[in-house]
Amino acid sequence: MFDLKKYSAANIKNDILSGLVVAVALVPEAIAFSFIAGVSPIVGLYAAFIIGLITSIIGGKPGMISGATGSVAVVMIGLMLEANAKLTAAGMVGEELYIHALNYLLLATIIAGAIQVAFGLFKLGKFIRLVPQPALYGFVNGLAIVIAMAQFKFFEGQGISMYVVVGVTMLIMYILPKFTKVIPAGLVAIVVLTLIVYFMQIDTVTVGSLANLSEFKGQLPHLIIPDTLFSLEAILMVLPYAIIMALVGLIESLLTLAVLDEMSGVRGSGNKECIALGCGNITSGFFGGMAGCAMIGQSIINFTSGGLGRLSSFVAAVGLLVLVVSMTDVLNTIPVGVLVGIMFMVSIGTFEWSSFSHLKHMPRADIFVMIVVTIITVVEDLAVAVIAGVIISALIFAWKHARIWSKTHSEDDGTKVYTLEGPLFFGSATTFSDNFSIDQDPPKVVIDFKNARVLDFSGVEAIDSIVKKYEDAGKNLLLRHLSADCKAILKQAGPHCSYEEDDPTYKVAFNY
């Protein structure tokens, strides 16, 4: 929860003004994502308010903006199609069909939120640290391209005025911060260009052209209990979609948190963000909103406009509701070109331009990961892209380290000692036995693990196998410099492993 006592007057002003900019920028995004999901614009607007409000208060990163997003909305397309087909077959049409299909969507939103809360409670948010830096670069660059590409549809059928408004907005966003940061450049662009377009009667597309928000004037979110909530059949139908929605939302939110951590130099809490996002989605589902997650574009708008505290994201959420409920006539007059221009500047600011300078220093494998993640983010889905990046990076790491070798020497009594070097895990387990010459070895052999690491159960199995081979050959094999935890695992792994009980204390990395 934010504490106003810790705020200075300047911080309060920056957070409030920045939050107002974000509130306006949230409107067309929420409307667009509602259209993608196949629901009324009010469903996305309610989601932006509810999720944004809850995450602003208890989220893992002050100032991070959450709401309805395209990545989650895309998953809803299949759910709405399946629900519509099922209900149409049952004879439903028109408004009745829409209301019942929406109940399936609200149920999926509630289940997705519950899954996200579970992730946070079990502290699984920390696994975002497994995403390597090249994959993070690829995610950011791909998302910047997606943000820019998403604006192109607003130019369809528009005249020169649209291009002028977008261009002037970008100039204001670029030039004004060089002279003053007292007022966010985005807010100045919105106010000035809206007034110019309105009083000069310039023919250009406005927010009201996308969806007439006046019909929602005075409508506050209210409690809705989905009629599918206690239907096992409905739960089983929406469960696969809910799981994907939950994972996509978590990945985008945690990666957005990682990006803001890097920009601010202050680490947020991934587990708190999981819980906050889940609570936001559960509440959204019960109040007629769709599922959502963190919005990297709006989060960066907030950050670059000076909104660094929880008050900024709180103002953004409340400001959005005020705009929709009581100021729809004003909202309808805002030129879409202003919002497009702001999002283009967000895209430019989001792109990790420094990644180009890193290319000459990056290993080829890391460059490959970055490019693959960027491409998949653009053409497919950011969740798939990040998972692919992590898997590729893990395979590359395993390949690079999939080698264990040994040095040999003989002791005074003729015992042959193999001193191992490198990690023993699933990648090197298959070549582990190549180091040994069982037939040519003397009756007594020692394998020294002082410079080796046993990393997984495959490594233990490889040790057990080689011990059995020496046993079958009638030779005595001892394992030296094993840690206590590894000895315990070897006892469980098989009957063939023996080792020196007077080994020095030497920790061997082992995960089990």
KETI-446578 format. One record per residue (C-alpha): x, y, z; residue number from 1; chain; residue in one letter. Coordinates in steps of 0.05 Angstrom, whole numbers, m for minus. Example, Ala and Ser with C-alpha at 12.3 -4.5 7.8 and 13.67 -1.06 7.14 Angstrom:
VODO        X        Y        Z     n   chain   res
VODO      246      m90      156     1       A     A
VODO      273      m21      143     2       A     S
//
This chain:
VODO        X        Y        Z     n   chain   res
VODO        0        0        0     1       A     M
VODO       27       69      m16     2       A     F
VODO       43      117       41     3       A     D
VODO       31      190       24     4       A     L
VODO       75      210       83     5       A     K
VODO      135      186       42     6       A     K
VODO      116      230      m17     7       A     Y
VODO      144      298      m31     8       A     S
VODO      101      351      m66     9       A     A
VODO      140      341     m130    10       A     A
VODO      130      266     m129    11       A     N
VODO       55      272     m117    12       A     I
VODO       49      321     m175    13       A     K
VODO       89      276     m221    14       A     N
VODO       50      214     m203    15       A     D
VODO      m18      248     m211    16       A     I
VODO       m1      280     m279    17       A     L
VODO       32      216     m304    18       A     S
VODO      m27      175     m281    19       A     G
VODO      m75      221     m320    20       A     L
VODO      m34      211     m384    21       A     V
VODO      m37      135     m375    22       A     V
VODO     m112      138     m360    23       A     A
VODO     m126      169     m427    24       A     V
VODO      m78      122     m463    25       A     A
VODO     m112       62     m432    26       A     L
VODO     m180       77     m464    27       A     V
VODO     m166       60     m538    28       A     P
VODO     m124        0     m517    29       A     E
VODO     m179      m29     m473    30       A     A
VODO     m230      m17     m529    31       A     I
VODO     m186      m49     m582    32       A     A
VODO     m171     m111     m539    33       A     F
VODO     m246     m119     m524    34       A     S
VODO     m259     m121     m599    35       A     F
VODO     m204     m174     m606    36       A     I
VODO     m237     m217     m553    37       A     A
VODO     m305     m207     m584    38       A     G
VODO     m338     m172     m525    39       A     V
VODO     m367     m103     m511    40       A     S
VODO     m316      m46     m499    41       A     P
VODO     m342      m38     m428    42       A     I
VODO     m314     m107     m411    43       A     V
VODO     m243      m85     m428    44       A     G
VODO     m252      m17     m394    45       A     L
VODO     m277      m49     m330    46       A     Y
VODO     m218      m97     m332    47       A     A
VODO     m169      m40     m341    48       A     A
VODO     m198       m4     m280    49       A     F
VODO     m205      m64     m233    50       A     I
VODO     m139      m99     m249    51       A     I
VODO     m102      m32     m251    52       A     G
VODO     m131      m11     m184    53       A     L
VODO     m114      m76     m147    54       A     I
VODO      m44      m83     m175    55       A     T
VODO      m29      m10     m160    56       A     S
VODO      m44      m22      m86    57       A     I
VODO      m13      m91      m74    58       A     I
VODO       29     m104     m136    59       A     G
VODO      103     m121     m136    60       A     G
VODO      127      m59     m172    61       A     K
VODO      105       13     m156    62       A     P
VODO       82       49     m218    63       A     G
VODO       72      m12     m262    64       A     M
VODO        8       m9     m302    65       A     I
VODO      m38      m69     m312    66       A     S
VODO     m102      m77     m350    67       A     G
VODO     m133     m111     m410    68       A     A
VODO      m79     m134     m459    69       A     T
VODO      m75     m161     m529    70       A     G
VODO      m34     m222     m511    71       A     S
VODO      m87     m247     m463    72       A     V
VODO     m145     m224     m508    73       A     A
VODO     m119     m267     m565    74       A     V
VODO     m128     m330     m522    75       A     V
VODO     m201     m310     m510    76       A     M
VODO     m217     m313     m584    77       A     I
VODO     m218     m389     m584    78       A     G
VODO     m258     m391     m520    79       A     L
VODO     m312     m344     m546    80       A     M
VODO     m316     m383     m612    81       A     L
VODO     m325     m449     m575    82       A     E
VODO     m376     m419     m526    83       A     A
VODO     m415     m386     m583    84       A     N
VODO     m417     m452     m622    85       A     A
VODO     m440     m491     m561    86       A     K
VODO     m495     m440     m544    87       A     L
VODO     m517     m431     m616    88       A     T
VODO     m527     m507     m620    89       A     A
VODO     m571     m500     m558    90       A     A
VODO     m615     m451     m595    91       A     G
VODO     m590     m385     m565    92       A     M
VODO     m586     m322     m609    93       A     V
VODO     m575     m248     m603    94       A     G
VODO     m567     m216     m534    95       A     E
VODO     m581     m281     m498    96       A     E
VODO     m525     m314     m536    97       A     L
VODO     m475     m258     m520    98       A     Y
VODO     m492     m256     m445    99       A     I
VODO     m484     m331     m436   100       A     H
VODO     m419     m333     m477   101       A     A
VODO     m393     m275     m434   102       A     L
VODO     m406     m317     m372   103       A     N
VODO     m358     m370     m398   104       A     Y
VODO     m305     m315     m408   105       A     L
VODO     m316     m288     m337   106       A     L
VODO     m309     m359     m309   107       A     L
VODO     m243     m368     m347   108       A     A
VODO     m219     m301     m320   109       A     T
VODO     m234     m322     m248   110       A     I
VODO     m199     m389     m256   111       A     I
VODO     m138     m356     m289   112       A     A
VODO     m134     m308     m230   113       A     G
VODO     m136     m366     m180   114       A     A
VODO      m79     m400     m217   115       A     I
VODO      m38     m336     m214   116       A     Q
VODO      m50     m328     m140   117       A     V
VODO      m26     m400     m130   118       A     A
VODO       37     m384     m169   119       A     F
VODO       52     m327     m122   120       A     G
VODO       35     m365      m58   121       A     L
VODO       82     m421      m79   122       A     F
VODO      135     m369      m95   123       A     K
VODO      142     m390     m167   124       A     L
VODO      151     m319     m191   125       A     G
VODO      226     m325     m178   126       A     K
VODO      232     m369     m239   127       A     F
VODO      231     m307     m283   128       A     I
VODO      304     m302     m265   129       A     R
VODO      315     m363     m310   130       A     L
VODO      301     m319     m371   131       A     V
VODO      370     m303     m399   132       A     P
VODO      389     m232     m419   133       A     Q
VODO      389     m245     m494   134       A     P
VODO      317     m272     m489   135       A     A
VODO      298     m210     m449   136       A     L
VODO      328     m166     m503   137       A     Y
VODO      289     m205     m556   138       A     G
VODO      224     m199     m516   139       A     F
VODO      232     m124     m508   140       A     V
VODO      251     m112     m581   141       A     N
VODO      195     m157     m606   142       A     G
VODO      144     m123     m562   143       A     L
VODO      167      m55     m587   144       A     A
VODO      155      m77     m658   145       A     I
VODO       87     m106     m639   146       A     V
VODO       67      m41     m606   147       A     I
VODO       86       m1     m668   148       A     A
VODO       52      m50     m716   149       A     M
VODO      m12      m48     m674   150       A     A
VODO      m19       26     m691   151       A     Q
VODO      m19       17     m767   152       A     F
VODO      m92       m4     m769   153       A     K
VODO     m113       66     m745   154       A     F
VODO      m86       96     m810   155       A     F
VODO     m133       55     m855   156       A     E
VODO     m178      101     m894   157       A     G
VODO     m151      164     m861   158       A     Q
VODO     m128      228     m894   159       A     G
VODO      m68      272     m885   160       A     I
VODO      m95      301     m820   161       A     S
VODO      m84      235     m784   162       A     M
VODO      m10      235     m805   163       A     Y
VODO       m2      308     m784   164       A     V
VODO      m32      295     m715   165       A     V
VODO       12      235     m704   166       A     V
VODO       74      272     m727   167       A     G
VODO       61      334     m684   168       A     V
VODO       48      289     m624   169       A     T
VODO      115      254     m633   170       A     M
VODO      150      321     m640   171       A     L
VODO      119      346     m575   172       A     I
VODO      139      281     m540   173       A     M
VODO      210      288     m566   174       A     Y
VODO      222      363     m558   175       A     I
VODO      184      384     m495   176       A     L
VODO      223      341     m445   177       A     P
VODO      287      376     m468   178       A     K
VODO      259      442     m440   179       A     F
VODO      216      421     m381   180       A     T
VODO      191      358     m346   181       A     K
VODO      143      395     m301   182       A     V
VODO       84      369     m341   183       A     I
VODO       87      303     m379   184       A     P
VODO       95      314     m454   185       A     A
VODO       41      262     m468   186       A     G
VODO      m10      302     m428   187       A     L
VODO        9      367     m464   188       A     V
VODO        1      332     m531   189       A     A
VODO      m68      304     m512   190       A     I
VODO      m95      371     m486   191       A     V
VODO      m66      417     m540   192       A     V
VODO      m82      374     m601   193       A     L
VODO     m152      356     m575   194       A     T
VODO     m168      430     m568   195       A     L
VODO     m139      447     m637   196       A     I
VODO     m177      390     m672   197       A     V
VODO     m242      407     m635   198       A     Y
VODO     m244      482     m646   199       A     F
VODO     m216      481     m716   200       A     M
VODO     m263      424     m736   201       A     Q
VODO     m207      383     m766   202       A     I
VODO     m233      320     m799   203       A     D
VODO     m195      263     m764   204       A     T
VODO     m214      200     m728   205       A     V
VODO     m229      207     m653   206       A     T
VODO     m238      159     m595   207       A     V
VODO     m314      167     m604   208       A     G
VODO     m306      140     m675   209       A     S
VODO     m279       74     m648   210       A     L
VODO     m335       64     m599   211       A     A
VODO     m387      114     m575   212       A     N
VODO     m371      114     m500   213       A     L
VODO     m431      158     m484   214       A     S
VODO     m475       96     m478   215       A     E
VODO     m434       74     m418   216       A     F
VODO     m439      141     m382   217       A     K
VODO     m457      131     m309   218       A     G
VODO     m447       55     m311   219       A     Q
VODO     m405       32     m252   220       A     L
VODO     m378      m39     m246   221       A     P
VODO     m425      m83     m206   222       A     H
VODO     m421     m153     m177   223       A     L
VODO     m437     m209     m227   224       A     I
VODO     m439     m282     m208   225       A     I
VODO     m428     m321     m273   226       A     P
VODO     m482     m373     m283   227       A     D
VODO     m426     m421     m303   228       A     T
VODO     m389     m414     m237   229       A     L
VODO     m414     m480     m207   230       A     F
VODO     m420     m519     m272   231       A     S
VODO     m368     m574     m277   232       A     L
VODO     m380     m579     m352   233       A     E
VODO     m366     m505     m361   234       A     A
VODO     m305     m508     m316   235       A     I
VODO     m275     m566     m356   236       A     L
VODO     m289     m529     m421   237       A     M
VODO     m255     m463     m401   238       A     V
VODO     m198     m495     m360   239       A     L
VODO     m148     m502     m419   240       A     P
VODO     m160     m430     m439   241       A     Y
VODO     m155     m406     m367   242       A     A
VODO      m88     m441     m358   243       A     I
VODO      m60     m408     m421   244       A     I
VODO      m89     m340     m401   245       A     M
VODO      m57     m347     m332   246       A     A
VODO       12     m366     m359   247       A     L
VODO       12     m313     m414   248       A     V
VODO       m9     m260     m363   249       A     G
VODO       45     m282     m314   250       A     L
VODO      100     m283     m365   251       A     I
VODO       83     m214     m393   252       A     E
VODO       75     m184     m323   253       A     S
VODO      140     m213     m296   254       A     L
VODO      179     m193     m358   255       A     L
VODO      150     m123     m354   256       A     T
VODO      172     m122     m281   257       A     L
VODO      242     m144     m302   258       A     A
VODO      245      m88     m355   259       A     V
VODO      224      m35     m304   260       A     L
VODO      273      m63     m253   261       A     D
VODO      328      m52     m303   262       A     E
VODO      304       19     m319   263       A     M
VODO      295       40     m247   264       A     S
VODO      352        1     m215   265       A     G
VODO      305      m23     m160   266       A     V
VODO      281      m95     m158   267       A     R
VODO      207     m109     m150   268       A     G
VODO      175     m172     m122   269       A     S
VODO      154     m224     m174   270       A     G
VODO      114     m265     m124   271       A     N
VODO       75     m204      m99   272       A     K
VODO       60     m187     m172   273       A     E
VODO       33     m257     m185   274       A     C
VODO      m14     m251     m125   275       A     I
VODO      m36     m181     m142   276       A     A
VODO      m49     m198     m214   277       A     L
VODO      m88     m260     m194   278       A     G
VODO     m131     m221     m145   279       A     C
VODO     m143     m168     m198   280       A     G
VODO     m166     m220     m249   281       A     N
VODO     m211     m256     m198   282       A     I
VODO     m244     m189     m180   283       A     T
VODO     m248     m169     m253   284       A     S
VODO     m285     m234     m269   285       A     G
VODO     m336     m222     m214   286       A     F
VODO     m348     m150     m237   287       A     F
VODO     m358     m161     m311   288       A     G
VODO     m286     m151     m335   289       A     G
VODO     m240     m194     m378   290       A     M
VODO     m172     m221     m357   291       A     A
VODO     m110     m179     m365   292       A     G
VODO      m39     m168     m341   293       A     C
VODO       17     m117     m340   294       A     A
VODO       21      m70     m399   295       A     M
VODO       92      m54     m418   296       A     I
VODO       74        4     m464   297       A     G
VODO       33       41     m412   298       A     Q
VODO       82       22     m357   299       A     S
VODO      138       56     m396   300       A     I
VODO       94      116     m410   301       A     I
VODO       83      122     m335   302       A     N
VODO      156      112     m319   303       A     F
VODO      183      162     m370   304       A     T
VODO      129      213     m350   305       A     S
VODO      154      213     m279   306       A     G
VODO      104      164     m248   307       A     G
VODO      149      122     m203   308       A     L
VODO      103      109     m144   309       A     G
VODO       39       70     m131   310       A     R
VODO       m1      135     m132   311       A     L
VODO       11      141     m207   312       A     S
VODO      m19       73     m225   313       A     S
VODO      m75       86     m175   314       A     F
VODO      m92      152     m208   315       A     V
VODO      m89      118     m277   316       A     A
VODO     m140       66     m256   317       A     A
VODO     m187      114     m220   318       A     V
VODO     m178      167     m275   319       A     G
VODO     m198      116     m327   320       A     L
VODO     m263      100     m290   321       A     L
VODO     m278      175     m281   322       A     V
VODO     m267      187     m355   323       A     L
VODO     m312      129     m375   324       A     V
VODO     m367      142     m324   325       A     V
VODO     m372      218     m324   326       A     S
VODO     m331      249     m380   327       A     M
VODO     m346      206     m441   328       A     T
VODO     m364      267     m483   329       A     D
VODO     m295      296     m472   330       A     V
VODO     m263      228     m482   331       A     L
VODO     m299      219     m548   332       A     N
VODO     m266      283     m577   333       A     T
VODO     m194      261     m566   334       A     I
VODO     m160      248     m633   335       A     P
VODO     m137      177     m641   336       A     V
VODO      m75      204     m676   337       A     G
VODO      m50      234     m610   338       A     V
VODO      m54      166     m576   339       A     L
VODO      m22      132     m636   340       A     V
VODO       35      183     m634   341       A     G
VODO       46      170     m560   342       A     I
VODO       48       95     m572   343       A     M
VODO       98      103     m629   344       A     F
VODO      143      141     m580   345       A     M
VODO      133       86     m529   346       A     V
VODO      154       36     m582   347       A     S
VODO      217       75     m596   348       A     I
VODO      232       81     m522   349       A     G
VODO      217        7     m509   350       A     T
VODO      264      m20     m563   351       A     F
VODO      331      m39     m531   352       A     E
VODO      375       m1     m580   353       A     W
VODO      437      m18     m538   354       A     S
VODO      427      m91     m559   355       A     S
VODO      457      m72     m626   356       A     F
VODO      521      m48     m593   357       A     S
VODO      524     m113     m554   358       A     H
VODO      522     m155     m617   359       A     L
VODO      597     m151     m631   360       A     K
VODO      610     m176     m560   361       A     H
VODO      556     m229     m556   362       A     M
VODO      569     m302     m570   363       A     P
VODO      535     m326     m634   364       A     R
VODO      488     m370     m593   365       A     A
VODO      463     m310     m553   366       A     D
VODO      452     m270     m616   367       A     I
VODO      412     m328     m644   368       A     F
VODO      369     m331     m581   369       A     V
VODO      355     m256     m584   370       A     M
VODO      335     m257     m657   371       A     I
VODO      291     m319     m649   372       A     V
VODO      254     m290     m589   373       A     V
VODO      244     m224     m626   374       A     T
VODO      215     m259     m688   375       A     I
VODO      170     m306     m648   376       A     I
VODO      144     m248     m606   377       A     T
VODO      125     m211     m670   378       A     V
VODO       95     m267     m710   379       A     V
VODO       67     m313     m656   380       A     E
VODO       61     m298     m582   381       A     D
VODO      106     m270     m528   382       A     L
VODO       95     m329     m481   383       A     A
VODO      116     m378     m535   384       A     V
VODO      175     m333     m552   385       A     A
VODO      201     m330     m481   386       A     V
VODO      191     m404     m468   387       A     I
VODO      228     m419     m534   388       A     A
VODO      284     m371     m513   389       A     G
VODO      293     m406     m446   390       A     V
VODO      292     m475     m477   391       A     I
VODO      342     m456     m532   392       A     I
VODO      388     m423     m481   393       A     S
VODO      384     m484     m436   394       A     A
VODO      401     m531     m493   395       A     L
VODO      459     m487     m515   396       A     I
VODO      485     m485     m443   397       A     F
VODO      478     m561     m437   398       A     A
VODO      514     m571     m503   399       A     W
VODO      571     m526     m483   400       A     K
VODO      580     m561     m417   401       A     H
VODO      565     m632     m439   402       A     A
VODO      636     m654     m430   403       A     R
VODO      671     m686     m371   404       A     I
VODO      743     m709     m375   405       A     W
VODO      796     m739     m330   406       A     S
VODO      869     m738     m313   407       A     K
VODO      902     m802     m288   408       A     T
VODO      960     m819     m243   409       A     H
VODO      983     m879     m203   410       A     S
VODO      994     m882     m128   411       A     E
VODO     1052     m918      m94   412       A     D
VODO     1012     m982      m84   413       A     D
VODO      994     m985     m158   414       A     G
VODO      923     m956     m150   415       A     T
VODO      901     m918     m212   416       A     K
VODO      868     m851     m197   417       A     V
VODO      820     m816     m245   418       A     Y
VODO      814     m743     m227   419       A     T
VODO      751     m717     m261   420       A     L
VODO      742     m646     m288   421       A     E
VODO      675     m615     m306   422       A     G
VODO      601     m624     m290   423       A     P
VODO      567     m692     m290   424       A     L
VODO      495     m685     m312   425       A     F
VODO      447     m710     m365   426       A     F
VODO      487     m677     m420   427       A     G
VODO      554     m709     m402   428       A     S
VODO      529     m773     m371   429       A     A
VODO      531     m811     m437   430       A     T
VODO      604     m796     m449   431       A     T
VODO      624     m805     m375   432       A     F
VODO      644     m878     m384   433       A     S
VODO      690     m861     m443   434       A     D
VODO      741     m835     m394   435       A     N
VODO      754     m904     m365   436       A     F
VODO      794     m964     m390   437       A     S
VODO      763    m1019     m347   438       A     I
VODO      798    m1078     m379   439       A     D
VODO      868    m1046     m375   440       A     Q
VODO      860    m1017     m305   441       A     D
VODO      894    m1048     m244   442       A     P
VODO      854    m1085     m189   443       A     P
VODO      847    m1021     m149   444       A     K
VODO      817     m957     m180   445       A     V
VODO      797     m890     m150   446       A     V
VODO      752     m838     m182   447       A     I
VODO      766     m770     m151   448       A     D
VODO      709     m719     m155   449       A     F
VODO      748     m661     m124   450       A     K
VODO      744     m619     m188   451       A     N
VODO      677     m646     m213   452       A     A
VODO      605     m630     m198   453       A     R
VODO      547     m680     m197   454       A     V
VODO      487     m639     m220   455       A     L
VODO      429     m686     m229   456       A     D
VODO      402     m757     m223   457       A     F
VODO      430     m776     m292   458       A     S
VODO      499     m763     m263   459       A     G
VODO      484     m808     m204   460       A     V
VODO      460     m863     m251   461       A     E
VODO      524     m857     m292   462       A     A
VODO      566     m866     m229   463       A     I
VODO      526     m926     m207   464       A     D
VODO      533     m957     m276   465       A     S
VODO      609     m949     m280   466       A     I
VODO      617     m978     m209   467       A     V
VODO      577    m1039     m230   468       A     K
VODO      621    m1048     m291   469       A     K
VODO      684    m1049     m247   470       A     Y
VODO      649    m1096     m199   471       A     E
VODO      632    m1144     m256   472       A     D
VODO      705    m1141     m278   473       A     A
VODO      726    m1163     m207   474       A     G
VODO      761    m1097     m191   475       A     K
VODO      756    m1053     m130   476       A     N
VODO      731     m982     m144   477       A     L
VODO      727     m926      m93   478       A     L
VODO      697     m857     m102   479       A     L
VODO      735     m801      m69   480       A     R
VODO      716     m730      m49   481       A     H
VODO      641     m741      m50   482       A     L
VODO      597     m695       m8   483       A     S
VODO      549     m722       44   484       A     A
VODO      488     m705        3   485       A     D
VODO      515     m740      m58   486       A     C
VODO      532     m801      m17   487       A     K
VODO      461     m804        8   488       A     A
VODO      434     m801      m63   489       A     I
VODO      483     m855      m86   490       A     L
VODO      457     m901      m31   491       A     K
VODO      387     m891      m57   492       A     Q
VODO      407     m897     m130   493       A     A
VODO      435     m967     m130   494       A     G
VODO      473    m1021      m92   495       A     P
VODO      539    m1016     m129   496       A     H
VODO      568     m950     m104   497       A     C
VODO      622     m951      m51   498       A     S
VODO      664     m893      m28   499       A     Y
VODO      716     m871       23   500       A     E
VODO      682     m855       89   501       A     E
VODO      740     m810      109   502       A     D
VODO      730     m762       50   503       A     D
VODO      746     m690       66   504       A     P
VODO      687     m644       71   505       A     T
VODO      676     m619        1   506       A     Y
VODO      609     m595      m25   507       A     K
VODO      585     m623      m90   508       A     V
VODO      528     m586     m123   509       A     A
VODO      467     m631     m128   510       A     F
VODO      394     m614     m139   511       A     N
VODO      343     m665     m119   512       A     Y
//
